[in-house]
Every structure is written in C-alpha cells, then in structure tokens.
Amino acid sequence: MRYLNAGAAIGDIKGTVGAAGHFSADRVGWTGGVGVEYAFIDNWSVKLEYLYVDLGKATCAATCSGTDPFSVSFTTSVARAGVNYKF
C-alpha cells in the first residue's frame, strides 16, 4: 500500500555563532511525505517512509551575532523504516 501524509511539526531550533553567542527558538511548521507499507504475514507489515520538515526561520539578533542580525532557515529530510504488528 502506498500513502501520503501531512501534518504539523514542532521543534526547537538552536544555533551557536562562534564565541559570540547562541540562540534558541521554538517553531511550529509543517511536514509532508510519502510511504509504502507491505503486509507479509498475518498481522505483520514492513514500511519505508520519507518526510520533509520545514520549521521556518529563526533570527539571531545583533546581541547574539556580534554584528548585524541574520535569519537561519531550518528544513530537513527524514527517512524511516519500520516493522508493524497490528493487534
């Protein structure tokens, strides 16, 4: 079986700017992906899944960077594999 999924993503973006400082920002973003699942014995199945996650931008202010403020975008890709047992 093939499937699509989408939903909310929540994360804490943390960064360090040399010895000048650091920043942290909680972000709510989105995730979407595709997957495939195969049932092979009775209630058992295996799956492969890919997710793309976008948590937007976090800003490092002048006090953090020691210079002009800048923004950092956070996106990532996640690949997962699993074995499921359905009760």
Wavefront OBJ file of the C-alpha trace (Angstrom):
o trace
v 0.000 0.000 0.000
v 1.292 3.477 -0.869
v 0.302 6.555 1.110
v 0.806 10.300 1.550
v 0.927 12.073 4.875
v 0.988 15.659 6.103
v 0.791 17.426 9.422
v 2.263 19.814 11.944
v 5.880 19.747 13.082
v 7.174 21.262 16.314
v 10.834 21.822 17.127
v 13.393 23.885 18.987
v 15.975 25.467 16.669
v 19.317 26.088 18.402
v 22.411 27.702 16.966
v 25.866 28.850 18.028
v 27.687 31.775 16.428
v 31.360 31.191 17.151
v 32.269 32.512 20.573
v 29.916 35.486 20.136
v 26.710 33.865 21.287
v 23.892 31.461 20.742
v 20.176 31.490 20.052
v 17.194 29.221 20.510
v 13.675 29.446 19.089
v 10.633 27.182 19.379
v 8.951 26.832 15.999
v 5.781 25.282 14.622
v 5.988 24.259 10.992
v 4.756 21.576 8.670
v 5.744 18.146 7.422
v 4.725 16.069 4.427
v 5.838 12.809 2.946
v 5.220 9.545 1.189
v 5.484 5.950 2.245
v 4.917 2.362 1.300
v 3.768 -0.474 3.557
v 3.666 -4.185 2.767
v 1.793 -6.810 4.823
v 3.702 -10.078 4.646
v 2.472 -12.471 7.385
v -0.894 -12.307 9.177
v -0.750 -9.091 11.231
v 2.847 -8.141 10.368
v 3.948 -5.461 7.908
v 7.071 -3.517 6.967
v 7.218 0.103 5.893
v 9.511 2.701 4.322
v 8.707 6.379 4.706
v 10.154 9.739 3.639
v 9.267 13.017 5.397
v 10.190 16.621 4.567
v 10.091 19.007 7.570
v 10.029 22.826 7.403
v 10.220 24.767 10.685
v 10.627 28.194 9.105
v 13.267 30.704 10.215
v 14.967 31.630 13.476
v 16.639 35.013 13.931
v 19.964 35.687 15.618
v 19.813 39.307 16.834
v 22.790 41.675 16.900
v 23.430 40.791 20.561
v 23.744 37.129 19.533
v 25.859 37.551 16.416
v 28.022 40.477 17.478
v 27.242 42.062 14.098
v 24.103 42.522 12.033
v 21.141 40.240 12.792
v 20.574 37.295 10.462
v 17.994 34.561 9.955
v 18.519 30.830 9.611
v 16.049 28.566 7.792
v 15.511 25.082 9.154
v 14.425 22.300 6.821
v 15.343 18.641 6.952
v 14.552 15.298 5.361
v 13.853 12.137 7.350
v 13.852 8.559 6.072
v 12.326 5.875 8.291
v 11.919 2.127 8.111
v 9.775 0.064 10.436
v 8.118 -3.219 11.289
v 4.495 -3.099 12.470
v 2.306 -5.602 14.293
v -1.435 -4.943 14.141
v -3.431 -6.194 17.143
l 1 2 3 4 5 6 7 8 9 10 11 12 13 14 15 16 17 18 19 20 21 22 23 24 25 26 27 28 29 30 31 32 33 34 35 36 37 38 39 40 41 42 43 44 45 46 47 48 49 50 51 52 53 54 55 56 57 58 59 60 61 62 63 64 65 66 67 68 69 70 71 72 73 74 75 76 77 78 79 80 81 82 83 84 85 86 87
